[in-house]
């Protein structure tokens, strides 16, 4: 400082620009006033403290010139801009380094020592075709597979398998990882030669099909929506060997039955079919949850445990797996007494009911029709000696008769087990939902069906046994385009050019199979005809019109395997026929009303 008058003042620092109070050093004594010394200081410096409104603008806060103040302002502005530019350049350089490292990492191929992929997440989109989940390859590090509905699978392979970098599992990419694999799985053929998904259900081998056309060449005449590009025929599969793979630990938690079965089918790379009649007799839905925990179990034991959770059995043979009733349910006969006095007030009515049962339930197996099974009507009851599957069918028929007549059910089963409406009627809301598909590029049929099922919120079970009997699989490559069309019409448009068909099983389940398999199938349906009979029509006349109008040959050629019975008490027709004929009968009666 040049003048003692600055002592005690608060001034601007000429270096940093902050406010500084001037304090004298310790022991300092103010000098005596010397008028002569006044000329030694610049004349433009003010004496005394600066005005309060000028404290921030002064250079020395003691009367610095205006040009000095302006120079300080520009110098501070230049310093600020220079610092900002340095920070911006440093940040841009750091971002460039990060992006470069990421690009190098992403471009580098995964080696044997790469980090294991994240757990496979099975989304709902992968379970759209009922039991047919596309083949998924799983990591060999024991990860967890989890879906949006909290179902979980934990697979823990053996310790020595964790060191292997390659396996014989088919390497099919999944949404979350493309290189994970399951140890000790059977090798899959190249993509051009897809593995067999089904084989003929009959012991004799099917006739050899002609060689498939080259990929991209339509086999069927091209239409506006469907083209069959490549037919894939079934091949021999060693099911026992593929199901022999051992998994040290397996855990399922609340996984839908059909999806759990599909998981085993995918791991073993064997085709699998669920018997819809077994589901109906056992009261099981493909969506029923399954939970289990196994140690040191083979895939075959895994499969049997899943089926046993719902009273079913796995029949592995002839190149595929058939989920159906157990041999005991289908073969072991036992005697059961059905009390039906509420349905039959006298012996005549009881004999009539016995005749109806023999005509509708396993008709060719009764002793009266040349079989070995026994049905006796006595003392207001039916005494039946037959296997459990037929016993269950008789129970369902009697309970449906009670519902049709407005009587109380006698079993402890829920009323939902005895629907009087047809499967087509129950599935009608789902079949009327609009769907779209844009498979310009050929895709496996199973993938297209999965996409349609997801949009309509249904499960589609594929009858691979039926397809194999006609020398086909669900891996045939098809192109298909449809926009905002009902599911039922879309499925007919897709399947019929491929010589396939479908049938509803319940409100949310459909089955894709062949017309031949549908014609061989038999189901019992109730049709209320009280309104029609009120119009001066006779029941016998109505039955005659049905037989002469709807596929007359089917009634004659099928013999005792088809039937129409009339129940006067409920004013209902009870029809035993194939699903296509049942649909035609339902439509015929609807038009007559």
PLY file of the C-alpha trace (Angstrom):
ply
format ascii 1.0
element vertex 593
property float x
property float y
property float z
element edge 592
property int vertex1
property int vertex2
end_header
0.00 0.00 0.00
1.18 3.50 -0.80
-0.81 5.55 1.65
-1.56 5.02 5.31
-5.14 6.18 4.70
-5.84 2.68 3.29
-5.40 1.14 6.74
-8.71 -0.29 7.89
-10.36 -0.08 4.46
-11.93 -3.03 2.49
-10.52 -2.95 -1.04
-10.46 -5.11 -4.25
-7.47 -7.44 -4.54
-5.68 -6.62 -7.84
-4.80 -10.33 -8.39
-7.87 -12.37 -7.51
-10.53 -9.64 -7.51
-11.86 -10.56 -4.04
-12.53 -8.08 -1.20
-9.60 -7.61 1.23
-9.43 -5.63 4.47
-6.14 -3.71 4.92
-4.59 -4.50 8.34
-1.25 -2.92 9.47
1.58 -5.19 10.57
2.09 -5.79 14.27
3.95 -2.83 15.95
3.22 -0.44 13.09
2.96 3.23 14.10
1.29 5.79 11.83
3.84 8.36 10.51
3.51 12.03 11.22
1.71 14.06 8.62
4.16 15.53 6.05
2.59 17.93 3.55
5.69 17.72 1.33
5.30 14.03 0.94
1.85 14.42 -0.52
3.32 15.12 -3.93
5.00 11.73 -3.99
1.67 9.97 -4.62
-0.47 10.08 -7.74
-2.90 12.90 -7.73
-5.77 10.78 -9.03
-5.93 8.54 -5.89
-8.78 9.35 -3.62
-8.31 9.68 0.10
-10.64 8.02 2.53
-12.88 5.01 1.95
-14.58 4.64 -1.49
-18.32 5.15 -1.87
-20.33 2.01 -1.09
-21.76 1.80 -4.64
-18.21 1.89 -6.12
-16.48 -0.70 -3.90
-16.88 -3.50 -6.51
-15.73 -1.33 -9.39
-12.47 0.16 -8.06
-9.11 -1.35 -8.88
-7.36 -0.40 -5.65
-10.53 0.99 -4.08
-8.58 4.22 -3.76
-9.50 6.03 -7.00
-7.93 3.88 -9.82
-8.47 5.13 -13.33
-11.45 3.88 -15.42
-9.15 2.42 -18.10
-7.44 0.24 -15.47
-10.86 -1.09 -14.32
-11.88 -1.99 -17.91
-8.60 -3.83 -18.51
-9.16 -5.94 -15.34
-12.71 -6.92 -16.45
-11.55 -8.19 -19.87
-8.68 -10.07 -18.28
-11.02 -11.92 -15.91
-13.46 -12.74 -18.74
-10.61 -14.15 -20.86
-9.47 -16.35 -17.95
-13.00 -17.69 -17.43
-13.45 -18.61 -21.11
-10.04 -20.25 -21.24
-10.85 -22.48 -18.23
-14.19 -23.53 -19.75
-12.57 -24.47 -23.04
-10.00 -26.60 -21.23
-12.77 -28.49 -19.34
-14.82 -29.04 -22.49
-11.83 -30.42 -24.37
-10.96 -32.73 -21.47
-14.54 -34.05 -21.27
-14.74 -34.67 -25.02
-11.44 -36.53 -24.90
-12.66 -38.78 -22.06
-15.89 -39.61 -23.94
-13.91 -40.46 -27.07
-11.66 -42.84 -25.10
-14.67 -44.62 -23.54
-16.40 -45.03 -26.91
-13.24 -46.38 -28.49
-12.75 -48.96 -25.75
-16.42 -50.05 -25.99
-16.17 -50.44 -29.77
-13.04 -52.58 -29.44
-14.69 -54.77 -26.78
-17.87 -55.21 -28.79
-15.98 -56.15 -31.94
-13.75 -58.69 -30.25
-15.00 -62.36 -30.66
-15.93 -64.23 -27.52
-13.19 -66.69 -26.63
-13.03 -69.69 -24.41
-12.06 -67.57 -21.44
-14.80 -65.01 -21.90
-17.12 -64.25 -19.03
-20.22 -66.51 -18.91
-23.33 -64.99 -20.40
-26.10 -63.62 -18.23
-28.95 -65.94 -17.20
-31.43 -66.86 -19.92
-34.73 -65.09 -19.44
-37.71 -66.99 -20.84
-40.31 -64.39 -21.67
-43.98 -65.04 -22.27
-43.39 -64.67 -26.00
-41.41 -67.91 -25.88
-44.35 -69.87 -24.50
-47.04 -68.96 -26.90
-47.60 -72.29 -28.52
-48.71 -74.23 -25.50
-46.21 -77.02 -25.01
-44.08 -75.90 -27.93
-41.37 -73.58 -26.67
-38.67 -73.13 -29.34
-35.46 -74.99 -28.48
-33.49 -72.95 -25.95
-29.81 -73.54 -25.17
-28.92 -72.97 -21.55
-25.67 -71.90 -19.96
-23.45 -74.51 -18.31
-22.91 -72.34 -15.25
-26.10 -73.23 -13.38
-28.05 -70.04 -13.96
-31.72 -69.37 -13.26
-34.39 -69.17 -15.94
-37.24 -66.94 -14.85
-40.43 -65.75 -16.54
-42.76 -62.82 -15.99
-45.09 -65.06 -13.95
-42.46 -66.05 -11.36
-41.89 -69.55 -12.67
-38.27 -70.59 -12.19
-35.90 -73.27 -13.36
-32.51 -73.84 -11.78
-30.15 -76.17 -13.64
-26.89 -77.09 -11.92
-24.60 -79.18 -14.16
-21.74 -81.27 -12.85
-18.59 -79.41 -11.77
-16.39 -80.87 -14.48
-18.80 -79.71 -17.13
-18.28 -76.09 -16.11
-14.77 -76.23 -17.55
-15.91 -77.24 -21.01
-16.12 -74.52 -23.59
-18.16 -76.47 -26.14
-20.92 -79.08 -25.85
-23.06 -81.12 -28.16
-26.14 -79.04 -27.41
-27.78 -77.26 -30.33
-26.55 -73.68 -30.20
-29.76 -71.78 -30.80
-29.69 -68.09 -29.82
-32.05 -66.90 -27.12
-33.16 -63.30 -26.49
-30.60 -62.75 -23.74
-27.66 -64.96 -24.75
-26.56 -66.72 -27.87
-23.72 -68.97 -26.75
-24.97 -70.59 -23.53
-25.29 -74.37 -23.63
-26.39 -77.35 -21.58
-23.80 -80.09 -21.00
-24.11 -83.59 -22.42
-26.98 -82.90 -24.78
-27.34 -84.74 -28.04
-25.92 -83.04 -31.08
-28.35 -81.38 -33.45
-28.02 -81.65 -37.23
-27.11 -78.54 -39.25
-29.76 -75.93 -39.81
-30.38 -77.13 -43.35
-31.29 -80.57 -41.97
-33.52 -79.87 -39.01
-33.83 -82.52 -36.28
-36.85 -84.77 -36.27
-39.71 -83.26 -34.31
-42.01 -86.25 -34.56
-42.14 -89.76 -35.93
-44.98 -92.05 -37.00
-47.12 -93.35 -34.16
-47.52 -96.74 -35.86
-44.94 -99.50 -35.62
-44.53 -99.76 -39.37
-42.30 -97.07 -40.88
-44.02 -94.49 -43.07
-43.59 -94.47 -46.81
-40.53 -92.52 -47.83
-41.47 -89.02 -48.89
-40.00 -87.41 -51.98
-36.97 -85.23 -51.43
-37.92 -81.73 -50.29
-37.74 -78.91 -52.75
-34.80 -76.50 -52.54
-35.27 -73.68 -50.04
-37.14 -70.77 -51.54
-39.11 -72.86 -54.05
-42.83 -72.99 -53.20
-44.22 -76.52 -52.97
-47.86 -75.46 -52.84
-49.47 -73.15 -55.39
-48.86 -69.61 -54.23
-51.88 -67.82 -52.77
-52.35 -64.35 -51.39
-51.38 -65.45 -47.88
-49.70 -68.88 -47.57
-46.69 -70.53 -49.23
-45.11 -73.79 -48.18
-41.45 -73.24 -48.99
-39.80 -76.33 -47.49
-41.24 -79.59 -46.19
-39.34 -81.14 -43.27
-39.95 -84.86 -42.80
-39.48 -86.75 -39.53
-36.26 -88.62 -38.86
-35.35 -91.43 -36.50
-34.52 -90.25 -32.98
-32.84 -92.23 -30.20
-35.10 -91.05 -27.41
-33.60 -93.25 -24.69
-30.11 -91.92 -25.30
-31.18 -88.30 -25.36
-33.29 -88.63 -22.22
-30.39 -90.29 -20.39
-28.54 -87.01 -19.77
-27.98 -86.48 -16.01
-28.58 -83.12 -14.37
-27.14 -82.96 -10.82
-29.85 -80.54 -9.69
-33.13 -79.41 -11.24
-35.70 -77.07 -9.72
-39.00 -75.82 -11.14
-41.13 -73.24 -9.37
-44.68 -72.48 -10.51
-43.97 -73.25 -14.15
-46.99 -74.02 -16.41
-47.28 -77.72 -17.13
-47.02 -77.43 -20.91
-44.02 -75.15 -20.63
-42.21 -77.45 -18.22
-42.73 -80.38 -20.57
-41.50 -78.27 -23.46
-38.35 -77.44 -21.49
-37.43 -81.11 -21.21
-38.28 -81.67 -24.87
-35.98 -78.81 -25.78
-33.12 -79.98 -23.55
-33.28 -83.51 -24.93
-34.09 -82.38 -28.47
-36.93 -84.89 -28.84
-40.48 -84.23 -30.12
-43.23 -84.25 -27.50
-47.03 -84.45 -27.76
-49.60 -83.93 -25.00
-52.70 -86.13 -25.14
-55.70 -83.77 -24.88
-58.03 -86.61 -23.82
-55.76 -87.34 -20.87
-55.94 -83.68 -19.85
-59.74 -83.74 -20.07
-60.19 -86.94 -18.06
-57.79 -85.76 -15.36
-59.18 -82.23 -15.29
-55.77 -80.78 -16.08
-55.00 -77.56 -17.94
-51.78 -76.87 -19.86
-51.45 -73.79 -17.65
-51.50 -75.64 -14.32
-48.36 -74.77 -12.34
-45.71 -77.38 -11.60
-43.05 -77.20 -8.86
-40.38 -79.79 -8.12
-36.77 -80.13 -6.99
-34.62 -83.09 -8.08
-31.00 -84.09 -7.53
-28.92 -86.27 -9.85
-31.90 -86.89 -12.12
-31.88 -87.83 -15.78
-34.01 -85.95 -18.27
-36.31 -88.97 -18.37
-36.82 -88.82 -14.60
-37.30 -85.07 -14.89
-40.00 -85.62 -17.51
-41.77 -88.34 -15.52
-41.77 -86.18 -12.39
-43.40 -83.30 -14.25
-46.11 -85.55 -15.68
-46.72 -87.23 -12.33
-47.40 -83.82 -10.75
-50.74 -83.86 -12.62
-51.47 -87.58 -12.58
-50.08 -88.18 -16.07
-47.32 -90.39 -17.44
-44.59 -90.06 -20.06
-44.46 -92.76 -22.72
-41.07 -92.46 -24.43
-40.80 -94.57 -27.53
-40.94 -94.69 -31.31
-38.77 -91.61 -31.58
-40.84 -89.24 -29.47
-42.50 -88.62 -26.11
-46.24 -89.03 -25.52
-47.71 -87.40 -22.37
-50.85 -89.39 -21.62
-52.57 -91.53 -19.00
-50.54 -94.07 -17.09
-50.68 -97.72 -18.22
-52.61 -98.53 -15.03
-55.30 -95.96 -15.90
-55.64 -97.37 -19.42
-55.34 -101.11 -18.78
-56.10 -102.22 -15.21
-59.80 -103.07 -14.80
-61.65 -102.54 -11.53
-65.28 -102.64 -10.44
-67.13 -99.42 -9.57
-70.75 -99.00 -8.51
-72.52 -95.81 -9.67
-75.63 -94.92 -7.73
-78.04 -93.41 -10.29
-81.46 -93.70 -8.66
-81.87 -89.91 -9.05
-81.50 -90.37 -12.80
-83.51 -93.59 -13.07
-86.76 -93.77 -11.05
-87.45 -97.38 -12.17
-85.76 -100.42 -13.64
-86.83 -99.53 -17.18
-85.12 -96.16 -16.97
-82.07 -97.86 -15.45
-81.83 -100.29 -18.38
-82.20 -97.36 -20.80
-79.34 -95.52 -19.10
-77.16 -98.63 -19.29
-77.86 -98.86 -23.03
-76.94 -95.20 -23.44
-73.65 -95.68 -21.58
-72.71 -98.69 -23.73
-73.48 -96.71 -26.89
-71.53 -93.58 -25.94
-68.58 -94.64 -23.75
-65.95 -96.94 -25.31
-68.73 -98.74 -27.27
-66.60 -101.53 -28.75
-65.21 -102.68 -25.38
-68.41 -103.97 -23.75
-69.24 -107.65 -23.60
-72.59 -106.93 -25.24
-70.68 -105.57 -28.26
-68.06 -108.29 -28.40
-65.61 -106.90 -25.84
-64.69 -107.96 -22.32
-65.92 -105.08 -20.15
-69.02 -105.63 -18.01
-71.88 -103.22 -17.21
-74.81 -104.39 -15.10
-77.92 -102.39 -14.17
-79.38 -103.44 -10.80
-80.89 -101.95 -7.64
-80.80 -98.36 -8.87
-77.11 -98.51 -9.73
-74.73 -99.28 -12.57
-72.05 -101.84 -11.73
-69.14 -101.35 -14.13
-65.95 -103.38 -14.53
-63.52 -101.42 -16.68
-60.26 -99.43 -16.57
-60.00 -96.11 -14.74
-60.09 -94.07 -17.94
-63.50 -95.47 -18.92
-64.73 -95.22 -15.32
-63.90 -91.50 -15.41
-65.73 -91.10 -18.72
-68.86 -92.73 -17.25
-68.70 -90.41 -14.24
-68.49 -87.36 -16.53
-71.45 -88.58 -18.59
-73.68 -89.17 -15.55
-72.83 -85.81 -14.01
-73.53 -84.02 -17.30
-76.90 -85.77 -17.42
-77.66 -84.44 -13.94
-76.74 -80.89 -14.95
-78.83 -81.15 -18.13
-81.81 -82.33 -16.07
-81.28 -79.71 -13.38
-80.33 -82.23 -10.70
-77.72 -81.98 -7.98
-74.23 -83.29 -8.73
-73.23 -86.41 -6.82
-69.45 -86.19 -7.14
-67.10 -83.86 -5.30
-65.67 -82.50 -8.55
-66.32 -78.83 -9.43
-69.16 -78.10 -11.88
-66.62 -76.66 -14.33
-65.53 -80.25 -15.04
-68.92 -80.94 -16.64
-69.57 -78.27 -19.29
-72.69 -78.75 -21.41
-71.50 -76.32 -24.08
-69.22 -77.55 -26.83
-65.50 -76.69 -26.94
-66.18 -74.62 -30.07
-68.71 -72.51 -28.19
-66.36 -72.02 -25.24
-63.47 -71.02 -27.50
-65.55 -68.74 -29.72
-64.48 -65.46 -28.00
-60.81 -66.36 -28.48
-61.34 -67.48 -32.08
-63.00 -64.14 -32.89
-60.04 -62.03 -31.72
-58.25 -60.36 -34.60
-54.64 -61.28 -35.25
-51.97 -60.21 -37.74
-48.86 -61.90 -39.09
-46.16 -60.65 -41.41
-43.98 -63.65 -42.25
-42.90 -62.66 -45.74
-39.68 -64.54 -45.13
-40.29 -68.27 -44.59
-40.41 -69.36 -40.96
-41.11 -72.67 -39.18
-44.81 -73.36 -38.80
-44.41 -73.66 -35.04
-43.08 -70.09 -34.89
-46.00 -68.70 -36.86
-48.49 -70.54 -34.66
-46.76 -69.16 -31.60
-47.09 -65.60 -32.84
-50.81 -66.01 -33.56
-51.45 -67.70 -30.21
-49.71 -64.89 -28.33
-51.90 -62.25 -29.91
-55.10 -64.16 -29.12
-54.05 -65.19 -25.61
-54.46 -68.95 -26.18
-52.32 -72.08 -25.97
-51.83 -74.21 -29.09
-50.85 -77.84 -28.59
-49.29 -79.52 -31.62
-50.12 -83.15 -32.35
-46.67 -84.24 -33.50
-47.75 -87.88 -33.48
-50.50 -87.08 -35.95
-48.14 -85.04 -38.14
-45.55 -87.81 -38.08
-48.16 -90.33 -39.24
-48.54 -88.20 -42.38
-44.76 -87.79 -42.71
-44.73 -84.15 -41.61
-43.31 -82.06 -38.77
-44.12 -78.66 -37.35
-40.76 -77.35 -38.63
-41.95 -77.06 -42.22
-41.03 -73.61 -43.52
-43.97 -71.42 -44.46
-44.50 -67.81 -45.44
-47.77 -66.31 -44.26
-49.24 -62.80 -44.19
-52.53 -61.77 -42.57
-53.82 -58.48 -41.18
-56.60 -57.93 -38.62
-58.39 -61.21 -39.21
-60.12 -63.44 -36.59
-57.90 -66.15 -35.16
-60.21 -68.96 -36.30
-60.30 -67.77 -39.90
-56.54 -67.13 -39.85
-55.78 -70.65 -38.64
-57.99 -72.20 -41.30
-56.34 -70.05 -43.96
-52.88 -71.05 -42.72
-53.40 -74.75 -42.03
-55.67 -76.07 -44.75
-53.23 -75.46 -47.65
-50.74 -77.45 -45.57
-53.26 -80.31 -45.19
-53.61 -79.61 -41.48
-56.52 -78.62 -39.26
-57.25 -77.57 -35.68
-59.88 -78.08 -33.00
-60.76 -76.21 -29.80
-60.19 -78.11 -26.56
-61.50 -75.49 -24.14
-61.84 -71.72 -23.87
-58.09 -71.07 -24.08
-56.59 -74.20 -25.65
-56.46 -75.35 -29.27
-54.86 -78.36 -30.92
-53.26 -78.40 -34.37
-53.32 -81.82 -36.01
-54.15 -83.55 -39.28
-57.65 -84.13 -40.73
-57.01 -87.86 -40.48
-56.33 -87.62 -36.75
-59.44 -85.51 -36.23
-61.62 -88.02 -38.04
-60.29 -90.83 -35.83
-60.97 -88.88 -32.63
-64.27 -89.28 -30.72
-65.89 -86.91 -28.27
-69.28 -86.72 -26.53
-71.32 -83.50 -26.74
-74.75 -82.43 -25.45
-77.16 -80.38 -27.61
-80.34 -78.93 -26.12
-83.16 -79.36 -28.68
-86.18 -78.50 -26.55
-87.02 -75.45 -28.68
-86.85 -77.47 -31.88
-89.05 -80.25 -30.51
-91.59 -77.66 -29.38
-92.17 -76.83 -33.06
-94.01 -80.14 -33.62
-90.82 -82.00 -34.41
-90.11 -85.56 -33.30
-86.75 -86.53 -31.78
-86.40 -89.58 -34.04
-87.13 -87.42 -37.09
-84.54 -84.86 -35.99
-81.91 -87.58 -35.52
-82.72 -88.96 -38.96
-82.28 -85.56 -40.57
-78.91 -85.12 -38.91
-77.67 -88.50 -40.13
-78.84 -87.94 -43.69
-77.70 -84.31 -43.94
-74.34 -84.24 -42.15
-71.72 -86.61 -43.61
-74.07 -89.59 -44.10
-71.22 -91.96 -44.88
-69.56 -91.26 -41.54
-72.57 -92.60 -39.62
-72.72 -95.82 -41.64
-69.03 -96.61 -42.04
-68.07 -95.88 -38.43
-70.46 -98.54 -37.11
-70.68 -98.62 -33.32
-67.97 -96.00 -32.82
-70.48 -93.16 -33.42
-73.96 -92.67 -31.98
-76.80 -90.22 -31.28
-78.94 -90.72 -28.18
-81.94 -88.66 -27.06
-82.57 -87.94 -23.37
-86.28 -87.13 -22.91
-85.86 -85.77 -19.38
-83.42 -83.04 -20.45
-84.64 -82.69 -24.06
-81.07 -83.08 -25.22
-79.28 -84.97 -27.96
-76.11 -86.73 -26.84
-73.76 -87.22 -29.79
-70.64 -89.35 -30.07
-68.71 -88.26 -33.17
-65.48 -86.75 -34.44
-64.78 -83.06 -33.79
-65.49 -81.95 -37.40
-68.89 -83.70 -37.38
-69.67 -82.27 -33.95
-69.03 -78.78 -35.31
-71.31 -79.49 -38.28
-74.09 -80.80 -35.97
-73.83 -77.69 -33.82
-74.10 -75.42 -36.86
-77.00 -77.45 -38.31
-79.05 -77.23 -35.10
-78.27 -73.52 -34.78
-79.63 -72.86 -38.28
-82.78 -74.85 -37.55
-83.51 -72.75 -34.47
0 1
1 2
2 3
3 4
4 5
5 6
6 7
7 8
8 9
9 10
10 11
11 12
12 13
13 14
14 15
15 16
16 17
17 18
18 19
19 20
20 21
21 22
22 23
23 24
24 25
25 26
26 27
27 28
28 29
29 30
30 31
31 32
32 33
33 34
34 35
35 36
36 37
37 38
38 39
39 40
40 41
41 42
42 43
43 44
44 45
45 46
46 47
47 48
48 49
49 50
50 51
51 52
52 53
53 54
54 55
55 56
56 57
57 58
58 59
59 60
60 61
61 62
62 63
63 64
64 65
65 66
66 67
67 68
68 69
69 70
70 71
71 72
72 73
73 74
74 75
75 76
76 77
77 78
78 79
79 80
80 81
81 82
82 83
83 84
84 85
85 86
86 87
87 88
88 89
89 90
90 91
91 92
92 93
93 94
94 95
95 96
96 97
97 98
98 99
99 100
100 101
101 102
102 103
103 104
104 105
105 106
106 107
107 108
108 109
109 110
110 111
111 112
112 113
113 114
114 115
115 116
116 117
117 118
118 119
119 120
120 121
121 122
122 123
123 124
124 125
125 126
126 127
127 128
128 129
129 130
130 131
131 132
132 133
133 134
134 135
135 136
136 137
137 138
138 139
139 140
140 141
141 142
142 143
143 144
144 145
145 146
146 147
147 148
148 149
149 150
150 151
151 152
152 153
153 154
154 155
155 156
156 157
157 158
158 159
159 160
160 161
161 162
162 163
163 164
164 165
165 166
166 167
167 168
168 169
169 170
170 171
171 172
172 173
173 174
174 175
175 176
176 177
177 178
178 179
179 180
180 181
181 182
182 183
183 184
184 185
185 186
186 187
187 188
188 189
189 190
190 191
191 192
192 193
193 194
194 195
195 196
196 197
197 198
198 199
199 200
200 201
201 202
202 203
203 204
204 205
205 206
206 207
207 208
208 209
209 210
210 211
211 212
212 213
213 214
214 215
215 216
216 217
217 218
218 219
219 220
220 221
221 222
222 223
223 224
224 225
225 226
226 227
227 228
228 229
229 230
230 231
231 232
232 233
233 234
234 235
235 236
236 237
237 238
238 239
239 240
240 241
241 242
242 243
243 244
244 245
245 246
246 247
247 248
248 249
249 250
250 251
251 252
252 253
253 254
254 255
255 256
256 257
257 258
258 259
259 260
260 261
261 262
262 263
263 264
264 265
265 266
266 267
267 268
268 269
269 270
270 271
271 272
272 273
273 274
274 275
275 276
276 277
277 278
278 279
279 280
280 281
281 282
282 283
283 284
284 285
285 286
286 287
287 288
288 289
289 290
290 291
291 292
292 293
293 294
294 295
295 296
296 297
297 298
298 299
299 300
300 301
301 302
302 303
303 304
304 305
305 306
306 307
307 308
308 309
309 310
310 311
311 312
312 313
313 314
314 315
315 316
316 317
317 318
318 319
319 320
320 321
321 322
322 323
323 324
324 325
325 326
326 327
327 328
328 329
329 330
330 331
331 332
332 333
333 334
334 335
335 336
336 337
337 338
338 339
339 340
340 341
341 342
342 343
343 344
344 345
345 346
346 347
347 348
348 349
349 350
350 351
351 352
352 353
353 354
354 355
355 356
356 357
357 358
358 359
359 360
360 361
361 362
362 363
363 364
364 365
365 366
366 367
367 368
368 369
369 370
370 371
371 372
372 373
373 374
374 375
375 376
376 377
377 378
378 379
379 380
380 381
381 382
382 383
383 384
384 385
385 386
386 387
387 388
388 389
389 390
390 391
391 392
392 393
393 394
394 395
395 396
396 397
397 398
398 399
399 400
400 401
401 402
402 403
403 404
404 405
405 406
406 407
407 408
408 409
409 410
410 411
411 412
412 413
413 414
414 415
415 416
416 417
417 418
418 419
419 420
420 421
421 422
422 423
423 424
424 425
425 426
426 427
427 428
428 429
429 430
430 431
431 432
432 433
433 434
434 435
435 436
436 437
437 438
438 439
439 440
440 441
441 442
442 443
443 444
444 445
445 446
446 447
447 448
448 449
449 450
450 451
451 452
452 453
453 454
454 455
455 456
456 457
457 458
458 459
459 460
460 461
461 462
462 463
463 464
464 465
465 466
466 467
467 468
468 469
469 470
470 471
471 472
472 473
473 474
474 475
475 476
476 477
477 478
478 479
479 480
480 481
481 482
482 483
483 484
484 485
485 486
486 487
487 488
488 489
489 490
490 491
491 492
492 493
493 494
494 495
495 496
496 497
497 498
498 499
499 500
500 501
501 502
502 503
503 504
504 505
505 506
506 507
507 508
508 509
509 510
510 511
511 512
512 513
513 514
514 515
515 516
516 517
517 518
518 519
519 520
520 521
521 522
522 523
523 524
524 525
525 526
526 527
527 528
528 529
529 530
530 531
531 532
532 533
533 534
534 535
535 536
536 537
537 538
538 539
539 540
540 541
541 542
542 543
543 544
544 545
545 546
546 547
547 548
548 549
549 550
550 551
551 552
552 553
553 554
554 555
555 556
556 557
557 558
558 559
559 560
560 561
561 562
562 563
563 564
564 565
565 566
566 567
567 568
568 569
569 570
570 571
571 572
572 573
573 574
574 575
575 576
576 577
577 578
578 579
579 580
580 581
581 582
582 583
583 584
584 585
585 586
586 587
587 588
588 589
589 590
590 591
591 592
